Amino acid sequence: MLIIKEARLIGEDKIMGKILDLSKSVYELCREYPEIIDIMKDLGFESIANPAMLNTAGRFMTIEKGAEMKKIDLEKVKEAFINNGFTIK
């Protein structure tokens, strides 16, 4: 019975796919999903491609804070991630 429960959990995890947790730092998200760098760069977050920026400001910056600072519509950002296979949390 325990094996069935574990299999169900693994199956549910696969269904969920890539989860973009907007409360995590940009640094954490990029370590988890490196493709985020290209998505964000295309949206206008050019400095994310700079490893020094990602390793410093990226450690405390969230996507929401970055969008606000760069005056990029958060809904546009969310839509781009959804179109790239992410689920927004």
VEXDREN-2710 file (C-alpha; in Angstrom, 1 decimal):
% VEXDREN-2710
k/r/px/py/pz
1/MET/0.0/0.0/0.0
2/LEU/2.9/2.4/0.7
3/ILE/4.3/1.8/-2.7
4/ILE/0.9/2.8/-4.3
5/LYS/0.9/6.1/-2.3
6/GLU/4.5/6.9/-3.4
7/ALA/3.6/6.2/-7.1
8/ARG/0.6/8.5/-6.9
9/LEU/2.8/11.3/-5.4
10/ILE/5.3/10.9/-8.2
11/GLY/2.5/10.9/-10.8
12/GLU/1.0/14.1/-9.3
13/ASP/4.4/15.8/-9.3
14/LYS/4.9/15.0/-13.0
15/ILE/1.4/16.4/-13.8
16/MET/2.2/19.6/-12.0
17/GLY/5.3/20.2/-14.2
18/LYS/7.4/23.3/-13.7
19/ILE/6.2/25.4/-10.8
20/LEU/7.2/29.1/-10.7
21/ASP/6.9/30.2/-7.1
22/LEU/6.9/34.0/-7.2
23/SER/7.9/34.2/-3.5
24/LYS/11.3/32.7/-4.3
25/SER/14.3/34.8/-5.3
26/VAL/15.3/35.1/-8.9
27/TYR/18.6/33.3/-8.0
28/GLU/16.7/30.3/-6.5
29/LEU/14.4/30.1/-9.5
30/CYS/17.2/30.3/-12.0
31/ARG/19.1/27.5/-10.2
32/GLU/16.0/25.4/-10.3
33/TYR/15.0/26.2/-13.9
34/PRO/18.0/27.7/-15.9
35/GLU/15.7/28.4/-18.9
36/ILE/14.2/31.2/-16.8
37/ILE/17.2/33.4/-17.7
38/ASP/16.3/33.4/-21.4
39/ILE/12.6/34.0/-20.7
40/MET/13.3/36.9/-18.4
41/LYS/15.9/38.4/-20.8
42/ASP/13.4/38.3/-23.6
43/LEU/10.9/40.2/-21.3
44/GLY/13.4/43.0/-20.7
45/PHE/15.3/41.9/-17.7
46/GLU/18.7/42.1/-19.5
47/SER/20.8/42.2/-16.4
48/ILE/19.8/38.6/-15.5
49/ALA/22.2/37.3/-18.1
50/ASN/25.1/38.8/-16.1
51/PRO/26.2/36.2/-13.6
52/ALA/27.5/38.8/-11.2
53/MET/24.0/40.4/-11.0
54/LEU/22.3/37.1/-10.7
55/ASN/24.6/36.1/-7.8
56/THR/24.2/39.4/-5.9
57/ALA/20.9/41.2/-6.6
58/GLY/19.3/38.0/-7.7
59/ARG/19.6/36.5/-4.3
60/PHE/17.1/38.9/-2.8
61/MET/15.1/40.1/-5.8
62/THR/11.9/38.4/-6.7
63/ILE/10.2/38.4/-10.1
64/GLU/7.5/40.6/-8.7
65/LYS/9.9/43.2/-7.3
66/GLY/12.0/43.2/-10.5
67/ALA/8.9/43.7/-12.7
68/GLU/7.9/46.6/-10.5
69/MET/11.3/48.2/-10.6
70/LYS/11.6/47.7/-14.4
71/LYS/8.0/48.8/-15.0
72/ILE/7.2/45.6/-16.8
73/ASP/3.6/44.4/-16.5
74/LEU/3.5/41.4/-14.1
75/GLU/0.7/39.9/-16.1
76/LYS/2.8/39.9/-19.2
77/VAL/5.6/38.2/-17.2
78/LYS/3.2/35.5/-15.9
79/GLU/1.8/35.0/-19.4
80/ALA/5.3/34.4/-20.8
81/PHE/6.1/31.8/-18.2
82/ILE/2.8/30.0/-18.7
83/ASN/3.5/30.0/-22.5
84/ASN/6.8/28.3/-21.6
85/GLY/5.2/25.5/-19.7
86/PHE/5.2/26.9/-16.1
87/THR/2.5/26.9/-13.6
88/ILE/2.4/30.1/-11.5
89/LYS/2.3/29.7/-7.7
END
